[in-house]
Every structure is written in structure tokens, then in C-alpha cells.
Amino acid sequence: MKWKQLLGRVKLGAMAAGGAVLLGISQGVPPILVIILAAAVGAGFLWLYFFKVEIDRCIILARAEILPEVDRAFVEGRYVFPPLPPS
């Protein structure tokens, strides 16, 4: 949910930047600063999106490779639980 919320905010920023560029272009003079800032917002969105995709890929890979071995360790008794703290 945190990723969805974060990407939603960045999408809103990208739409606002695109609207600002279109509004500036409709006035006749291309707003150079607004175009540069909109490009930076777009680059930030792409970076965040690909970072999220990489995190998701790593989590799925860990589930596929590591969790079966952890399950086998519990079943075979290779995992020793730590002693309980003194009460």
C-alpha cells in the first residue's frame, strides 16, 4: 500500500507538470523552465517506478528461492530455537 500511495502522489505531480507545460505552450511562448522541471518530474517518476519493480522482483525471487529452504530447515529440525529468556 505504501508503494501505491507513493506512486499515486508522483503520478499527480507528473500530471500537474504536464498540464503546466500544455498551459504554457497554449500561451504561444514555450516555457523553458517549466519544460525542464516537467522533464525532471518525469525522470523522477520513471526512477521510482523502476526502483519499485526491482524491489518487487527481489521479493518474488526471495520467496521462490529462500522460503522453501527455510521450510525444509524447520521440517528437518535443522533450526534450533534460541533459549527462552529467564523470567
C-alpha positions in Angstrom: 0.0 0.0 0.0 2.9 2.4 0.7 4.2 1.9 -2.8 0.8 2.5 -4.3 0.4 5.7 -2.2 3.8 7.0 -3.2 3.4 6.2 -6.9 -0.1 7.9 -6.8 1.5 11.1 -5.5 4.2 11.1 -8.1 1.5 10.5 -10.8 -0.4 13.5 -9.6 2.8 15.6 -9.8 3.6 14.3 -13.3 0.0 15.2 -14.4 0.4 18.7 -12.9 3.7 19.2 -14.6 2.2 18.0 -18.0 -0.7 20.4 -17.5 1.7 23.2 -16.8 3.6 22.5 -19.9 0.5 22.4 -22.0 -0.9 25.6 -20.5 2.4 27.4 -21.1 2.6 26.2 -24.7 -1.0 27.3 -25.3 0.1 30.9 -24.5 2.4 30.9 -27.5 5.8 31.1 -25.8 7.4 27.8 -24.8 8.2 28.0 -21.0 11.7 26.6 -20.9 11.9 26.4 -17.1 8.5 24.6 -16.8 9.6 22.1 -19.5 12.8 21.4 -17.7 11.0 20.9 -14.4 8.4 18.7 -16.1 11.2 16.6 -17.6 12.8 16.2 -14.1 9.4 15.2 -12.7 9.1 12.6 -15.4 12.6 11.3 -14.8 11.8 11.0 -11.1 8.6 9.1 -11.8 10.5 6.7 -14.1 13.2 6.2 -11.5 10.7 5.5 -8.7 8.7 3.1 -10.9 11.7 1.0 -12.0 13.0 1.0 -8.4 9.7 -0.4 -7.2 9.8 -3.0 -10.0 13.3 -4.1 -8.9 12.2 -4.3 -5.2 9.2 -6.5 -6.2 11.4 -8.7 -8.4 13.8 -9.2 -5.5 11.0 -10.1 -3.1 9.5 -12.6 -5.5 12.9 -14.2 -6.1 13.5 -14.4 -2.4 10.1 -16.1 -1.9 10.9 -18.6 -4.7 14.5 -19.4 -3.6 14.8 -18.8 0.2 11.4 -19.7 1.7 11.4 -23.4 0.5 14.8 -23.9 2.2 13.6 -22.3 5.4 10.6 -24.6 5.4 12.8 -27.6 4.9 15.1 -26.5 7.7 12.1 -26.4 10.1 10.7 -29.7 8.9 14.1 -31.5 9.1 14.9 -30.0 12.6 18.0 -28.1 11.5 16.7 -24.9 13.0 17.4 -24.7 16.7 15.2 -22.2 18.6 17.1 -19.9 20.9 16.7 -20.5 24.7 13.9 -18.6 26.4 15.0 -15.6 28.4 15.0 -16.1 32.2 11.8 -14.8 33.8 
